[in-house]
Amino acid sequence: MDASFPRPLRARFETDDDPALALSTVGAVGQMSGAVLSQDRRSVSAVYDPAPGESSLVLRAHAFLAATDWGSADPSARELAVDSTATIYLAADSMHRAAVSNAVGGTLSLEADAARVVLPRGALAVDASTTVVMDFVRSSLPLAAASLPAGIVPAGGFYDVSLAPGVPTRLAKPAELTLSYSSAVADAGRLSVYWYNPAANSYVLQPDVTGAPATLDRTARTVSIRVDHFSTYVLLDSSVGMIGGSSFSGGQLEAYNFPNPFDLSVKTVTTVHGGGSPSIRGTLLRVSVPPGLSGNGVFRVFDVTGRLVRTMDLGAMTGGQTYYQAWDGRGDGGGDVASGLYLGQVEIGNHRKTIKMAVLK
């Protein structure tokens, strides 16, 4: 790693010759060593050995320049000081950093593929006159996120959208997010966008916040939606509400819904197994898949006469994991179901689990 300075570094004190003081890390897990100050004193280089799994670090350059700061009121402080930090992405294979004016908006795109972020005017939750530095990064491994459960293969890279410190990641207006998928994907119509929730250590299904369907471009191999926050995103062949969190080691397929009984209002539920506290309409289904069982999951809802009311494709499900999927209390036709008792059936391969659900209006 190298840090360059606009002027030679100061050479008045013994500590000025210690390059390890001029270039350091903040909160890094790995080790930095071999710091060297160049002969012209304009740059410092060092070697960083990342810890296993470490994907990013904050690099700090802090030194005094061989120049005076005549604007300082303190005579003893009339030397120009440099103190700057930068985030270094160790696993990134493509990155775009840009200063985006909130009064104008902007677009961040990547050279490696067709992924991009488009911000309309006033999208950021800051003053209209503010300009914000943004990073749009693609990597083959998640940067600030946990790895996906074994058996869940991303359809492309992990895309991280980050803002300057202090800028809210929740947006004032939706932004358009476009992610690319690999040519190896057999059925792009099955792909969904997920974002990483660090509080729950899980990947959460991200629909288009305007309610519109995702835009699939099979020629460019992209999926586009509008989002109301920035995070780490990835395309997965799944449609369950959440993936990840704590592992599951039980011997049988387990499923239940909560709350139960339930009405069709919008409510916030608190989950276990790393699901967080999502807001849902209706009820939330939790499915725990035992180790050794994997396959495509399907959730079907029947009324007490045995009539099929709703079918939901849960996508690929991997053994040893817990998944969440909301049922909004609507049938396949889009209308609300009537009050009464319903049977829910989860099917993965030849394994089935049936639960009873009660709808109260």
C-alpha positions as CSV (number, residue, x, y, z in Angstrom):
1,M,0.0,0.0,0.0
2,D,1.2,3.5,-0.8
3,A,0.2,7.0,0.5
4,S,1.4,10.0,-1.5
5,F,1.6,13.5,0.0
6,P,1.4,16.8,-1.9
7,R,4.6,18.1,-0.4
8,P,7.6,16.4,1.4
9,L,7.0,15.4,5.0
10,R,8.5,17.5,7.8
11,A,11.9,16.5,9.0
12,R,12.3,18.5,12.3
13,F,11.9,15.8,14.9
14,E,13.0,12.2,15.3
15,T,9.5,10.9,15.0
16,D,9.1,12.6,11.6
17,D,11.4,9.8,10.2
18,D,9.1,7.0,11.4
19,P,6.9,6.0,8.4
20,A,4.8,3.7,10.6
21,L,3.4,6.9,12.3
22,A,2.5,8.4,9.0
23,L,0.6,5.4,7.6
24,S,-1.5,3.2,9.8
25,T,-4.8,1.3,9.9
26,V,-8.0,2.0,11.9
27,G,-9.8,-1.1,13.3
28,A,-8.1,-3.5,11.0
29,V,-7.8,-7.2,11.8
30,G,-4.6,-8.0,9.8
31,Q,-1.1,-6.7,10.3
32,M,0.7,-3.9,8.5
33,S,4.5,-4.0,8.4
34,G,7.6,-2.9,6.4
35,A,6.6,0.8,6.3
36,V,9.2,2.8,4.2
37,L,9.5,6.5,3.6
38,S,10.6,7.5,0.1
39,Q,13.8,9.4,-0.4
40,D,12.0,12.5,-1.4
41,R,9.7,12.2,1.6
42,R,6.6,12.5,-0.5
43,S,5.3,9.0,-0.1
44,V,5.1,6.1,2.4
45,S,4.6,2.5,1.4
46,A,3.9,-0.6,3.5
47,V,2.8,-4.2,3.3
48,Y,-0.6,-5.3,4.7
49,D,-1.3,-8.9,5.5
50,P,-5.1,-9.3,5.8
51,A,-6.7,-11.7,8.3
52,P,-8.6,-14.7,7.0
53,G,-12.0,-13.5,5.7
54,E,-11.1,-9.8,6.0
55,S,-12.4,-7.9,3.0
56,S,-11.9,-4.3,3.8
57,L,-9.9,-1.9,6.0
58,V,-9.6,1.8,6.8
59,L,-6.2,3.3,6.0
60,R,-5.1,6.4,7.8
61,A,-2.5,8.9,6.6
62,H,-1.4,11.3,9.3
63,A,1.7,13.5,9.1
64,F,3.0,17.1,9.0
65,L,4.3,18.6,5.7
66,A,7.4,20.6,5.3
67,A,5.3,23.7,4.8
68,T,3.9,26.5,7.0
69,D,0.2,27.2,7.6
70,W,0.2,31.0,7.9
71,G,-3.5,31.0,8.5
72,S,-3.1,29.4,11.9
73,A,-3.6,31.7,14.9
74,D,-1.2,29.5,17.0
75,P,2.4,30.2,16.0
76,S,3.5,26.7,17.2
77,A,0.9,25.1,14.9
78,R,1.9,26.9,11.7
79,E,2.7,23.7,9.9
80,L,0.4,22.0,7.5
81,A,-1.0,18.7,8.8
82,V,-2.5,15.9,6.8
83,D,-5.0,13.6,8.4
84,S,-7.1,11.6,6.0
85,T,-8.7,8.1,6.0
86,A,-9.8,5.9,3.1
87,T,-11.6,2.6,2.9
88,I,-9.7,-0.1,1.0
89,Y,-11.7,-3.0,-0.4
90,L,-9.4,-6.1,-0.5
91,A,-11.9,-8.3,-2.3
92,A,-13.2,-5.8,-4.8
93,D,-12.8,-6.5,-8.5
94,S,-14.6,-3.4,-9.7
95,M,-15.3,0.0,-8.1
96,H,-16.7,3.4,-8.9
97,R,-16.3,6.3,-6.5
98,A,-18.1,9.6,-7.3
99,A,-19.1,12.8,-5.6
100,V,-22.9,13.1,-6.2
101,S,-24.6,16.4,-5.9
102,N,-28.0,15.9,-4.2
103,A,-29.4,18.9,-6.2
104,V,-28.7,17.1,-9.5
105,G,-28.5,13.3,-8.8
106,G,-26.1,11.0,-10.6
107,T,-25.2,7.6,-11.8
108,L,-22.5,5.2,-10.6
109,S,-21.6,2.4,-13.0
110,L,-19.0,-0.4,-13.2
111,E,-16.6,-1.2,-16.0
112,A,-16.7,-4.9,-15.2
113,D,-20.4,-5.4,-16.0
114,A,-23.7,-3.5,-16.6
115,A,-24.5,-2.9,-12.9
116,R,-25.3,0.6,-11.9
117,V,-27.0,2.9,-9.4
118,V,-29.1,5.8,-10.6
119,L,-30.0,8.5,-8.1
120,P,-32.7,11.1,-8.9
121,R,-32.4,14.6,-7.7
122,G,-33.0,14.8,-3.9
123,A,-32.6,11.1,-3.4
124,L,-30.2,11.4,-0.5
125,A,-31.5,12.4,3.0
126,V,-29.3,15.5,3.2
127,D,-29.7,19.1,2.1
128,A,-30.2,19.8,-1.6
129,S,-26.9,21.7,-1.7
130,T,-24.9,18.8,-0.3
131,T,-22.4,16.8,-2.3
132,V,-21.9,13.2,-1.1
133,V,-19.0,10.8,-1.9
134,M,-20.4,7.4,-2.8
135,D,-18.8,4.0,-3.5
136,F,-20.3,1.4,-5.7
137,V,-18.2,-1.8,-5.4
138,R,-18.5,-5.3,-6.9
139,S,-16.7,-8.3,-5.4
140,S,-16.8,-12.1,-5.7
141,L,-17.1,-12.2,-1.9
142,P,-19.4,-10.1,0.3
143,L,-17.5,-7.1,1.6
144,A,-19.2,-6.0,4.9
145,A,-21.6,-9.0,4.9
146,A,-21.6,-12.6,6.1
147,S,-21.1,-15.4,3.6
148,L,-24.2,-17.1,2.3
149,P,-25.2,-20.4,3.7
150,A,-23.6,-23.5,2.1
151,G,-25.4,-24.5,-1.1
152,I,-26.8,-21.0,-1.8
153,V,-24.8,-19.8,-4.8
154,P,-25.0,-16.1,-5.9
155,A,-26.1,-15.5,-9.5
156,G,-23.4,-12.8,-9.9
157,G,-21.2,-10.6,-7.7
158,F,-21.9,-8.9,-4.4
159,Y,-22.7,-5.2,-4.9
160,D,-22.0,-2.8,-2.0
161,V,-23.3,0.8,-2.1
162,S,-21.8,2.9,0.6
163,L,-22.0,6.6,1.5
164,A,-19.7,9.0,3.3
165,P,-19.7,8.7,7.1
166,G,-22.7,10.4,8.7
167,V,-24.9,10.3,5.6
168,P,-28.1,8.2,6.2
169,T,-28.3,5.1,4.1
170,R,-32.1,5.4,4.1
171,L,-33.1,7.4,1.0
172,A,-35.5,10.4,0.7
173,K,-36.5,9.2,-2.8
174,P,-36.1,5.7,-4.4
175,A,-33.0,5.1,-6.4
176,E,-32.7,2.6,-9.3
177,L,-30.4,-0.4,-8.6
178,T,-29.3,-2.6,-11.5
179,L,-27.4,-5.9,-10.8
180,S,-25.8,-8.2,-13.3
181,Y,-26.0,-12.0,-13.3
182,S,-23.8,-14.6,-14.8
183,S,-24.2,-16.2,-18.2
184,A,-24.3,-19.6,-16.3
185,V,-27.8,-18.7,-14.9
186,A,-30.3,-21.1,-16.5
187,D,-33.5,-19.3,-15.7
188,A,-33.1,-15.6,-14.9
189,G,-36.8,-15.3,-14.3
190,R,-36.3,-17.0,-10.9
191,L,-33.8,-14.5,-9.6
192,S,-34.6,-12.1,-6.8
193,V,-32.6,-9.2,-5.2
194,Y,-31.5,-9.7,-1.6
195,W,-29.9,-7.2,0.8
196,Y,-27.7,-8.0,3.8
197,N,-29.1,-7.2,7.2
198,P,-26.0,-7.1,9.6
199,A,-28.2,-6.9,12.7
200,A,-29.8,-10.2,11.9
201,N,-26.9,-11.7,10.0
202,S,-29.3,-12.6,7.2
203,Y,-30.1,-11.8,3.6
204,V,-33.5,-10.2,3.1
205,L,-35.6,-10.3,0.0
206,Q,-35.7,-6.8,-1.5
207,P,-38.7,-6.1,-3.7
208,D,-39.1,-2.9,-5.8
209,V,-40.3,-0.3,-3.3
210,T,-42.7,1.2,-5.7
211,G,-44.6,-2.1,-6.0
212,A,-43.6,-2.6,-9.6
213,P,-42.1,-5.9,-10.8
214,A,-38.4,-6.2,-11.3
215,T,-37.2,-5.3,-14.8
216,L,-35.3,-8.3,-16.4
217,D,-33.0,-7.5,-19.3
218,R,-32.0,-10.9,-20.7
219,T,-29.8,-9.3,-23.4
220,A,-27.7,-7.3,-20.9
221,R,-28.2,-10.0,-18.2
222,T,-29.4,-7.5,-15.6
223,V,-32.2,-7.2,-13.0
224,S,-33.3,-3.7,-12.0
225,I,-35.5,-2.5,-9.1
226,R,-35.9,0.7,-7.1
227,V,-34.7,0.7,-3.5
228,D,-35.2,3.0,-0.6
229,H,-31.9,2.3,1.2
230,F,-28.3,1.3,0.4
231,S,-26.6,-1.9,1.6
232,T,-24.9,-4.9,0.2
233,Y,-27.0,-6.6,-2.6
234,V,-26.8,-9.9,-4.4
235,L,-29.0,-11.8,-6.9
236,L,-30.2,-15.2,-5.7
237,D,-32.3,-18.0,-7.2
238,S,-34.8,-17.8,-4.4
239,S,-38.0,-16.0,-3.3
240,V,-38.2,-16.6,0.4
241,G,-38.3,-13.6,2.7
242,M,-35.0,-14.1,4.5
243,I,-32.0,-16.4,4.2
244,G,-29.3,-17.1,6.8
245,G,-29.0,-16.3,10.5
246,S,-28.4,-19.1,12.9
247,S,-27.9,-22.6,11.6
248,F,-30.4,-25.4,12.1
249,S,-29.4,-28.9,13.3
250,G,-32.7,-30.6,13.8
251,G,-33.5,-34.0,12.2
252,Q,-36.9,-33.1,10.7
253,L,-38.4,-30.5,8.5
254,E,-40.0,-27.9,10.7
255,A,-42.5,-25.1,9.9
256,Y,-44.8,-22.8,11.7
257,N,-46.3,-19.4,11.3
258,F,-46.6,-16.5,13.6
259,P,-48.6,-14.7,14.7
260,N,-51.3,-17.4,14.7
261,P,-54.2,-16.7,14.7
262,F,-53.6,-13.5,12.6
263,D,-55.5,-10.7,10.9
264,L,-54.6,-9.1,7.6
265,S,-53.2,-5.9,9.0
266,V,-49.6,-4.8,8.6
267,K,-47.6,-5.6,11.7
268,T,-44.0,-5.9,12.9
269,V,-42.9,-9.3,14.1
270,T,-39.8,-10.3,16.0
271,T,-38.2,-13.4,14.7
272,V,-35.7,-16.0,16.0
273,H,-32.8,-17.6,14.0
274,G,-31.5,-14.3,12.7
275,G,-34.6,-13.0,10.9
276,G,-34.7,-9.5,12.4
277,S,-38.0,-7.7,12.9
278,P,-39.7,-7.2,9.6
279,S,-43.0,-5.5,8.9
280,I,-45.4,-7.8,7.2
281,R,-49.1,-8.1,6.2
282,G,-50.7,-11.2,7.5
283,T,-48.4,-13.8,9.0
284,L,-44.8,-15.0,8.7
285,L,-43.9,-18.6,7.9
286,R,-40.6,-20.0,9.4
287,V,-39.1,-23.1,7.7
288,S,-36.1,-24.9,9.2
289,V,-34.5,-27.4,6.8
290,P,-32.6,-30.3,8.4
291,P,-29.0,-31.0,7.3
292,G,-28.9,-33.3,4.3
293,L,-32.2,-32.1,2.8
294,S,-32.0,-29.6,0.0
295,G,-34.1,-28.7,-3.0
296,N,-36.7,-26.3,-4.3
297,G,-39.3,-25.3,-1.7
298,V,-43.0,-24.8,-2.3
299,F,-45.6,-23.4,0.2
300,R,-49.3,-24.2,-0.5
301,V,-52.3,-23.0,1.4
302,F,-55.6,-25.0,1.4
303,D,-59.0,-24.3,3.0
304,V,-60.8,-26.8,5.1
305,T,-62.4,-28.4,2.1
306,G,-59.1,-29.1,0.5
307,R,-59.3,-26.4,-2.1
308,L,-55.9,-24.9,-3.1
309,V,-56.0,-21.2,-2.2
310,R,-52.4,-20.1,-2.7
311,T,-49.1,-21.4,-4.1
312,M,-45.8,-19.8,-3.3
313,D,-42.4,-20.8,-4.8
314,L,-39.8,-20.6,-2.0
315,G,-36.9,-21.2,-4.4
316,A,-33.8,-23.2,-3.6
317,M,-33.5,-24.2,0.1
318,T,-30.4,-25.7,1.7
319,G,-30.2,-28.1,4.7
320,G,-29.1,-26.7,8.0
321,Q,-30.7,-23.3,7.4
322,T,-33.8,-21.4,8.5
323,Y,-35.9,-19.4,6.1
324,Y,-38.8,-16.9,6.5
325,Q,-41.6,-16.1,4.1
326,A,-44.6,-13.8,4.6
327,W,-48.1,-14.8,3.6
328,D,-50.2,-11.7,3.1
329,G,-53.5,-13.5,3.5
330,R,-54.3,-13.3,-0.2
331,G,-55.2,-16.1,-2.6
332,D,-53.7,-16.7,-6.0
333,G,-56.3,-14.4,-7.5
334,G,-55.1,-11.5,-5.4
335,G,-58.1,-11.1,-3.1
336,D,-58.1,-11.5,0.6
337,V,-59.1,-14.9,2.0
338,A,-62.1,-15.3,4.3
339,S,-61.9,-15.7,8.0
340,G,-61.4,-19.3,9.0
341,L,-59.0,-22.3,9.4
342,Y,-56.4,-23.0,6.7
343,L,-53.8,-25.7,6.2
344,G,-50.3,-24.7,5.1
345,Q,-48.0,-27.2,3.5
346,V,-44.3,-26.8,3.0
347,E,-42.8,-29.2,0.4
348,I,-39.1,-29.8,-0.3
349,G,-38.5,-32.8,-2.6
350,N,-40.4,-35.8,-1.0
351,H,-40.6,-34.1,2.4
352,R,-43.7,-32.3,3.6
353,K,-44.8,-30.4,6.7
354,T,-48.4,-29.3,7.3
355,I,-49.4,-26.6,9.7
356,K,-52.8,-25.1,10.8
357,M,-53.4,-21.4,10.4
358,A,-56.3,-19.3,11.5
359,V,-57.4,-16.1,9.8
360,L,-59.4,-13.6,11.9
361,K,-60.9,-10.4,10.4
